[in-house]
């Protein structure tokens, strides 16, 4: 678990608790730890500020040819301290 304080666009500080996850590839726990922290920080911004979501679906002859969903956190983190 990671406790994060996020400054939102309305200059209010929000406290969120998140959990990041990652898989361990070839026994590299150090890389997995860094990826889990990155995942947790992304989730913190999404939870505190929000997420921009866009989608595109291409249909031809009643058949879905492609379906894409794009999501991006609406904020950034600065001055991260552990």
MOTAKA-V832401 format. One line per field, one symbol per residue. burial: # if it has 24 or more other C-alpha atoms within 12 Angstrom, else .. A space follows every 50 residues. Layout:
burial = ???
This chain:
burial = ...#####.......#.#..................#..##########. ..........................#.....
